[in-house]
């Protein structure tokens, strides 16, 4: 039963491709993308290119709204000469950790990075392959240029601002003439693209956030930033895309706790779509669901010794399962079936009138209910 990977993907590369493969136009050109999670907007991006320079804005919503202004200057061959970025709150005020410009200057086969380390300005020089580009997570403008370079047969190397960062080759997989995957840390984001590599749609369904990327030409990013900043100021920020919760309960004389992520529905279809059938699911979001009991339990007729475990769910059109696994402390994509302690048959709940916006686990008497939207699963639970 394979695990479908889900995680927040970080895409990064050049804001403008090499002139020899994707020529620069000398007039201003505006590119934009919106990334949505169900009915919520997560990212809005705008990039304006003029000649051999460009200016971009990336607005992010969660957990608090921030805005990153970035700029790029190109060499005559279209490779990066200089890249800079600074991130503030959406209203333009500094972040609590500070809002200091970060700069990369490329020269031949080296890069000089101006960063902040322990509150002090530090300049680092590193050797990199010629043509290496700055890494800039969550930017679909960068992803688009990465795809265009890959379609032209170019290798793409990137480097981030982290003090220990080194240049690495981007994993870009050409699935077909109009389909591409960018793989980061084992997590895949798919893109439908036009012939010239421009993004027609992005699909993050195999990532934690499950975002959808759409190109746009008319969104007012400044108005959105102002609205998100006002919501933050009023205490109505979006917060984490998936909240964390702890269920504490007593079953007989056994004390149990369950620490798990609670993703929200956000207008999406859940069972069979967001949570696919016949696939091991992480039982929530983000870090794996951590389950502890100080006494032996019987769950669905299966004894589970006192101890510390992770829980996983296997929804199926046939027999659905609750999986108890001995591996603990890992991220929710790191499922190892070799460490399964038990695979317990569970029952599907009949459709309910009440809809749970977030994935919810409760214990009611001798039953553990796992619900989301108007359905879910149930299994018996008692002390041995």
Wavefront OBJ file of the C-alpha trace (Angstrom):
o trace
v 0.000 0.000 0.000
v 2.137 2.895 -1.217
v 2.075 6.321 0.359
v 1.174 9.266 -1.844
v 3.640 11.998 -1.063
v 2.279 15.355 0.081
v 4.401 18.289 1.107
v 4.915 21.895 0.565
v 7.102 22.041 -2.592
v 9.811 24.703 -2.951
v 10.461 25.635 -6.607
v 13.367 27.835 -7.518
v 15.316 29.118 -10.531
v 15.976 32.076 -12.788
v 13.426 34.828 -13.282
v 14.467 35.057 -16.934
v 15.862 32.220 -19.062
v 19.066 32.274 -21.054
v 18.708 34.544 -24.061
v 20.034 31.884 -26.422
v 17.131 29.552 -25.636
v 14.236 31.804 -24.605
v 14.967 35.333 -25.893
v 14.267 38.407 -23.837
v 11.875 40.995 -25.182
v 12.955 44.593 -24.700
v 9.482 45.896 -23.862
v 7.823 45.545 -20.468
v 6.141 42.166 -19.927
v 3.958 41.286 -16.952
v 3.539 37.716 -15.711
v 1.406 36.629 -12.755
v 0.176 33.559 -10.888
v -2.348 32.771 -8.172
v -1.985 29.657 -5.974
v -5.140 28.470 -4.231
v -5.915 25.862 -1.572
v -9.547 24.958 -2.075
v -11.473 28.211 -1.747
v -8.542 30.036 -0.094
v -5.784 31.941 -1.862
v -2.267 31.153 -0.578
v 0.069 33.027 -2.936
v -0.227 35.824 -5.461
v 2.734 36.772 -7.638
v 3.486 39.487 -10.188
v 6.651 39.913 -12.235
v 7.431 42.767 -14.618
v 10.329 42.416 -17.030
v 11.893 45.253 -19.024
v 15.014 44.654 -21.081
v 17.642 42.923 -18.960
v 16.080 43.697 -15.585
v 12.969 42.595 -13.755
v 10.980 43.379 -10.611
v 8.722 40.928 -8.812
v 6.297 40.779 -5.889
v 5.307 37.553 -4.089
v 2.447 37.829 -1.583
v 1.989 34.915 0.849
v -0.967 34.459 3.173
v -0.156 31.803 5.784
v 0.314 31.914 8.678
v 0.584 35.736 8.573
v 0.507 37.690 5.334
v 3.957 38.668 4.065
v 5.181 40.278 0.877
v 8.532 39.708 -0.799
v 9.878 42.241 -3.285
v 12.590 40.861 -5.524
v 14.683 42.145 -8.411
v 17.037 40.680 -10.950
v 19.677 41.964 -13.357
v 20.960 39.858 -16.237
v 24.216 39.538 -18.104
v 24.310 39.973 -21.875
v 23.893 36.199 -22.358
v 20.789 36.170 -20.171
v 22.434 34.550 -17.112
v 21.931 36.096 -13.686
v 24.251 38.929 -12.694
v 22.497 40.030 -9.496
v 19.445 38.974 -7.494
v 18.019 40.613 -4.373
v 14.967 40.118 -2.183
v 13.447 41.573 0.984
v 10.412 40.292 2.891
v 8.115 42.397 5.086
v 4.642 42.109 6.522
v 1.912 42.631 3.936
v 1.494 46.260 5.073
v 5.192 46.932 4.435
v 6.286 47.004 8.079
v 9.306 44.914 9.162
v 8.939 41.324 10.302
v 9.548 40.574 13.970
v 12.799 38.872 12.934
v 13.791 41.851 10.792
v 13.440 42.680 7.108
v 16.924 42.916 5.661
v 17.699 42.755 1.907
v 19.447 39.563 0.800
v 21.667 39.787 -2.265
v 23.387 37.365 -4.653
v 26.004 38.528 -7.157
v 27.139 35.981 -9.761
v 30.479 36.174 -11.569
v 31.709 33.352 -13.782
v 31.757 30.193 -11.697
v 31.230 31.826 -8.282
v 28.538 33.620 -6.324
v 28.811 36.173 -3.535
v 25.875 36.091 -1.104
v 25.143 38.961 1.289
v 23.078 37.514 4.162
v 22.299 37.989 7.841
v 23.782 35.547 10.332
v 23.157 35.888 14.082
v 21.978 39.449 13.504
v 25.129 40.516 11.655
v 25.759 41.145 7.963
v 27.885 38.386 6.429
v 29.284 37.989 2.908
v 29.866 34.442 1.640
v 31.612 33.454 -1.580
v 30.971 30.017 -3.077
v 31.990 28.113 -6.185
v 29.025 27.198 -8.382
v 28.524 25.858 -11.917
v 28.363 28.617 -14.503
v 24.804 29.781 -15.026
v 23.669 28.820 -11.492
v 20.508 30.629 -10.482
v 19.052 31.835 -7.187
v 16.643 29.542 -5.361
v 13.389 31.255 -4.424
v 10.696 29.057 -2.907
v 7.013 29.342 -3.829
v 7.645 31.463 -6.919
v 5.830 30.162 -9.975
v 7.537 32.799 -12.110
v 10.780 30.986 -11.259
v 9.170 27.583 -11.871
v 8.070 28.690 -15.321
v 11.586 29.726 -16.289
v 12.942 26.458 -14.893
v 10.548 24.568 -17.137
v 11.475 26.648 -20.181
v 15.167 25.921 -19.653
v 14.497 22.190 -19.197
v 12.431 22.098 -22.385
v 15.397 23.684 -24.168
v 17.642 20.855 -22.931
v 19.474 22.881 -20.274
v 20.547 21.656 -16.834
v 19.376 23.984 -14.063
v 21.438 24.552 -10.912
v 20.225 26.685 -8.006
v 21.585 27.991 -4.709
v 19.735 29.480 -1.735
v 20.598 32.100 0.860
v 21.211 29.668 3.723
v 24.689 29.905 5.203
v 25.360 26.225 4.460
v 23.653 26.227 1.049
v 25.467 24.786 -1.950
v 24.464 24.679 -5.593
v 22.310 21.698 -6.556
v 20.872 20.428 -9.808
v 17.107 20.850 -10.083
v 15.064 17.700 -10.736
v 12.782 18.576 -13.666
v 11.027 15.710 -15.400
v 9.513 16.075 -18.871
v 6.494 13.755 -18.811
v 5.202 14.708 -22.250
v 5.305 17.691 -24.604
v 2.777 19.552 -22.445
v 3.349 17.990 -19.006
v 6.260 18.561 -16.592
v 7.029 17.659 -12.967
v 9.352 19.580 -10.661
v 10.571 17.337 -7.849
v 11.929 18.784 -4.615
v 12.871 16.589 -1.668
v 10.963 13.684 -3.226
v 7.731 15.690 -3.575
v 6.288 16.326 -7.016
v 4.443 19.321 -8.421
v 2.940 18.819 -11.852
v 2.519 21.498 -14.508
v 0.528 21.611 -17.708
v 2.483 23.843 -20.077
v 2.170 25.509 -23.456
v 4.576 24.711 -26.297
v 6.934 27.509 -25.219
v 6.981 26.303 -21.600
v 4.588 28.889 -20.180
v 2.513 27.422 -17.330
v -1.135 26.762 -18.164
v -1.898 25.166 -14.778
v 0.005 23.849 -11.778
v -1.132 20.913 -9.662
v 0.236 20.399 -6.145
v -2.111 17.515 -5.271
v 0.916 15.367 -4.401
v 2.209 17.971 -1.942
v 1.165 18.792 1.606
v -0.646 21.976 0.650
v -2.433 20.545 -2.418
v -2.410 23.941 -4.103
v -3.576 24.731 -7.621
v -1.634 27.286 -9.696
v -3.398 29.491 -12.234
v -1.868 32.192 -14.469
v -3.527 35.624 -14.198
v -3.310 38.987 -15.920
v -5.651 41.267 -13.995
v -5.456 40.543 -10.235
v -4.791 43.655 -8.130
v -1.990 42.373 -5.898
v -1.733 45.659 -3.963
v -5.423 45.532 -3.007
v -5.076 41.894 -1.912
v -2.028 42.746 0.223
v -3.960 45.571 1.903
v -6.934 43.300 2.587
v -4.776 40.517 4.054
v -2.855 43.009 6.194
v -6.144 44.398 7.525
v -7.324 40.890 8.437
v -4.058 40.199 10.262
v -4.372 43.496 12.167
v -7.928 42.549 13.181
v -6.774 39.169 14.519
v -8.315 37.295 11.603
v -5.185 35.896 9.957
v -5.420 32.640 8.051
v -2.992 30.975 10.425
v -1.400 27.650 9.567
v -2.964 25.893 6.596
v -3.435 22.870 8.859
v -3.837 23.371 12.608
v -2.369 20.997 15.197
v -4.494 19.512 17.965
v -4.139 17.049 20.840
v -6.889 14.630 21.816
v -6.642 13.573 25.476
v -9.021 10.837 26.657
v -9.499 8.033 29.165
v -10.497 4.583 27.946
v -11.252 2.446 30.980
v -8.237 3.222 33.154
v -5.965 3.835 30.171
v -4.837 7.375 29.455
v -4.344 8.112 25.779
v -3.178 11.132 23.789
v -3.249 11.768 20.059
v -1.287 14.665 18.568
v -2.342 15.170 14.942
v -2.716 17.715 12.142
v -6.187 18.980 11.219
v -6.379 20.093 7.580
v -9.421 22.135 6.535
v -11.909 21.259 3.807
v -11.843 24.729 2.162
v -14.611 23.845 -0.275
v -12.904 20.698 -1.558
v -14.297 17.187 -1.986
v -12.659 15.030 0.687
v -13.068 11.252 0.637
v -11.972 9.710 -2.628
v -10.528 12.978 -3.958
v -8.459 14.992 -1.488
v -7.979 11.775 0.510
v -7.690 9.153 -2.242
v -8.983 5.614 -1.940
v -6.622 2.629 -1.680
v -3.699 4.803 -0.604
v -2.015 5.123 2.791
v -2.899 8.558 4.181
v -1.045 10.411 6.922
v -4.074 10.640 9.254
v -4.216 14.419 9.127
v -1.472 16.777 7.967
v 2.178 17.736 8.418
v 3.976 15.633 11.079
v 2.759 12.073 11.491
v -0.066 11.542 13.997
v 1.521 10.613 17.357
v -0.459 8.191 19.576
v 0.349 7.198 23.162
v -1.330 4.845 25.619
v -0.194 3.867 29.125
v -2.237 0.628 29.160
v -2.876 -2.142 26.678
v -5.853 -1.351 24.448
v -8.018 -3.415 22.168
v -8.729 -1.437 18.991
v -11.124 -3.054 16.556
v -10.492 -6.407 18.257
v -6.685 -6.091 17.969
v -4.558 -5.764 21.149
v -2.215 -2.750 21.142
v 0.372 -2.751 23.921
v 1.064 0.316 26.036
v 3.500 2.506 24.145
v 4.137 5.259 21.616
v 3.017 4.866 17.984
v 1.970 6.712 14.845
v -1.433 6.263 13.218
v -2.177 6.082 9.497
v -5.387 5.578 7.533
v -6.001 3.400 4.502
v -9.400 4.398 3.046
v -10.626 1.906 0.495
v -13.571 1.107 -1.706
v -13.146 -2.350 -0.160
v -11.924 -2.809 3.429
v -10.602 0.379 5.028
v -7.857 0.120 7.660
v -6.445 1.978 10.651
v -2.683 1.369 10.694
v -0.688 1.419 13.935
v 3.027 1.876 13.258
v 6.058 1.706 15.569
v 8.012 4.516 13.887
v 7.567 7.846 15.699
v 8.658 11.472 15.422
v 8.744 11.531 11.612
v 7.098 13.766 9.033
v 3.770 12.555 7.726
v 5.191 11.406 4.397
v 7.762 9.069 5.976
v 5.615 5.947 6.241
v 7.487 2.647 6.568
v 5.166 -0.350 6.232
v 7.881 -2.639 7.624
v 7.263 -1.025 11.026
v 3.508 -1.661 11.092
v 2.326 -3.076 14.404
v -1.259 -3.692 13.292
v -3.647 -3.084 10.403
v -7.116 -2.882 11.864
v -10.376 -3.131 9.918
v -12.599 -0.063 10.388
v -16.133 0.818 9.342
v -17.248 3.692 7.159
v -19.726 6.059 8.794
v -23.094 6.668 7.190
v -23.458 10.178 5.690
v -24.155 12.753 8.420
v -26.090 15.995 8.406
v -23.246 17.784 10.231
v -20.157 18.697 8.219
v -16.745 18.950 9.897
v -14.655 21.666 8.230
v -11.471 20.125 9.661
v -10.394 16.508 10.042
v -11.516 15.570 13.554
v -10.831 12.605 15.840
v -13.054 11.996 18.873
v -13.650 9.190 21.339
v -17.272 8.601 22.247
v -17.746 5.791 24.732
v -16.037 2.741 23.271
v -15.734 4.180 19.753
v -13.064 6.260 18.058
v -14.479 8.403 15.259
v -12.378 9.895 12.446
v -14.547 12.412 10.607
v -14.181 15.021 7.894
v -16.912 16.731 5.907
v -20.058 14.580 6.249
v -18.397 11.185 6.498
v -15.466 9.284 7.937
v -14.655 6.086 9.789
v -15.230 4.454 13.172
v -13.517 1.711 15.153
v -14.110 0.221 18.603
v -11.590 1.041 21.350
v -11.403 -0.290 24.936
v -8.927 -1.222 27.621
v -7.832 -4.855 27.548
l 1 2 3 4 5 6 7 8 9 10 11 12 13 14 15 16 17 18 19 20 21 22 23 24 25 26 27 28 29 30 31 32 33 34 35 36 37 38 39 40 41 42 43 44 45 46 47 48 49 50 51 52 53 54 55 56 57 58 59 60 61 62 63 64 65 66 67 68 69 70 71 72 73 74 75 76 77 78 79 80 81 82 83 84 85 86 87 88 89 90 91 92 93 94 95 96 97 98 99 100 101 102 103 104 105 106 107 108 109 110 111 112 113 114 115 116 117 118 119 120 121 122 123 124 125 126 127 128 129 130 131 132 133 134 135 136 137 138 139 140 141 142 143 144 145 146 147 148 149 150 151 152 153 154 155 156 157 158 159 160 161 162 163 164 165 166 167 168 169 170 171 172 173 174 175 176 177 178 179 180 181 182 183 184 185 186 187 188 189 190 191 192 193 194 195 196 197 198 199 200 201 202 203 204 205 206 207 208 209 210 211 212 213 214 215 216 217 218 219 220 221 222 223 224 225 226 227 228 229 230 231 232 233 234 235 236 237 238 239 240 241 242 243 244 245 246 247 248 249 250 251 252 253 254 255 256 257 258 259 260 261 262 263 264 265 266 267 268 269 270 271 272 273 274 275 276 277 278 279 280 281 282 283 284 285 286 287 288 289 290 291 292 293 294 295 296 297 298 299 300 301 302 303 304 305 306 307 308 309 310 311 312 313 314 315 316 317 318 319 320 321 322 323 324 325 326 327 328 329 330 331 332 333 334 335 336 337 338 339 340 341 342 343 344 345 346 347 348 349 350 351 352 353 354 355 356 357 358 359 360 361 362 363 364 365 366 367 368 369 370 371 372 373 374 375 376 377 378 379 380 381 382 383 384
